[in-house]
Amino acid sequence: MTVTVIGVNHRTAPIEVRERLVWSASEIPGVLSQIAGSEAHPVALLSTCNRIEFYLGSSSAVAREAVWQAAADRLGESVKPFTYVHEGRDAVRHVFRVAAGLDSMILGEAQIQGQVRDAWEAARGYTGPILARLLQDALSVGGRVRAETTIGRGAASVPSASVDLAKKIFGQLKGRRALVLGSGEMAELAMACLVGAGVEATVVAHLHLEQAKSIAAKLGGEAVAFDDAWERFASVDIVLTSTAAPHAIVTPAKVREAIAARNRRPLCILDIAVPRDVDPEVGNLPNVLLYDIDDLQGVVDATLSSRQERVPAADQIVSEEAERFWEWYQGRRVVDVVRAFRDNAEHMRLHELQRAMKKLGHLSPRDREQVEYLTKALLQKFLHTPTIRLRGAAGNGTGNDIAEALRYAFDLSDPAEPDKETEESETE
């Protein structure tokens, strides 16, 4: 039993692979149920535009295979060439670095912390106490890193990096016009960045026009319905897309006529959605400059050098907190084994005592009490030293190995996982 991470991110897979692996919020419970299966393997799933990670509270081959199969079903081919696997302390440290924004494309970006929180909430009932504690601690570590190192201060987000890219193309953005497709958090951030750069921005909503109107009112822009967006491609300078559509919504057929009416004026399209909102063929239309989220890496690398100086201090915090979690984890495993060891011994004592009493029917009630007292006293003496030594081993880093040896020697099964109510009370 240990913590395992199986993941794909922006370093190991291109966007063509990542966009096919994204699970929407409504789909996550189904895949968690599939992986947990009849053996109730603890599992959580973090699914964002730049990473898809499964967190397992187990190292079992069955649980891993369930992850590989779910990912392969989603991708349509084996996902193993694009994945990384972390176990034990390395897995804990990785999860903490993710929540702190240290493993993000945009170093120190803040959105990932909310995404980890969403992953934890979506996995309630599937995590078991170990993963629940891991994800809760990850959120605390992320908060501590940002508070103590200021690594997120002035940190670029994907939308702000997109606007920086537009600046490189157009130079001064003041007076330019932009269209933002989407009405979620990323779209709102994008519109704020554009307006801050002096751009006249219009936000487009497909299903949530009222939400788009709220964003526009807050930022001094305009909101239009989805069907009214395409003609605007003829007049704007920048189109930034960030919807949750499962497939491309900006196609050559929808925008070709509007782009032809631009009289060769360049149109910059920034697609920061995963899956991508824009059909790559749109980039082949005359005077269209199309960039997706992977194209932002060069812009990001050029703007984050100062934040790199804060990474060692942030990593130190991650290492401290990872060790603290691991001590708790080892202590928990030892406590579980001690409990199972003592419960097993007590079960054998009662079984043998009952057998003996059937043959000692002539004993008086007082003598029977004395026999039971004797068996209890012998058992306590037998268990005392192993219990003390196991608890001591939990503090010096050897407890887990010794506990597993004891589990093997006495054929102790894992104690049942606490129910959901117990799990939530332990992590609050």
SULNOR-V680737 format. One record per run of one state. SS is the DSSP state (~ for helix, > for strand, _ for the rest). FROM is the first residue (numbers start at 1). LEN is the number of residues. If there is no record, write none. Layout:
ss-><SS & SS>
from-><FROM & FROM>
len-><LEN & LEN>
This chain:
ss-><_ & > & _ & ~ & _ & ~ & _ & > & _ & > & _ & ~ & _ & ~ & _ & > & ~ & _ & ~ & _ & ~ & _ & ~ & _ & > & _ & ~ & _ & > & _ & ~ & _ & > & ~ & _ & ~ & _ & > & _ & > & _ & ~ & _ & > & _ & > & _ & ~ & _ & > & ~ & _ & ~ & _ & ~ & _ & ~ & _ & ~ & _ & ~ & _>
from-><1 & 4 & 10 & 15 & 22 & 25 & 37 & 43 & 48 & 51 & 57 & 61 & 76 & 80 & 83 & 84 & 88 & 100 & 111 & 123 & 128 & 150 & 158 & 171 & 177 & 182 & 185 & 197 & 200 & 206 & 209 & 220 & 222 & 226 & 229 & 230 & 235 & 238 & 242 & 250 & 251 & 252 & 261 & 267 & 272 & 278 & 279 & 280 & 285 & 288 & 293 & 304 & 305 & 309 & 311 & 360 & 365 & 397 & 399 & 410 & 420 & 428>
len-><3 & 6 & 5 & 7 & 3 & 12 & 6 & 5 & 3 & 6 & 4 & 15 & 4 & 3 & 1 & 4 & 12 & 11 & 12 & 5 & 22 & 8 & 13 & 6 & 5 & 3 & 12 & 3 & 6 & 3 & 11 & 2 & 4 & 3 & 1 & 5 & 3 & 4 & 8 & 1 & 1 & 9 & 6 & 5 & 6 & 1 & 1 & 5 & 3 & 5 & 11 & 1 & 4 & 2 & 49 & 5 & 32 & 2 & 11 & 10 & 8 & 1>
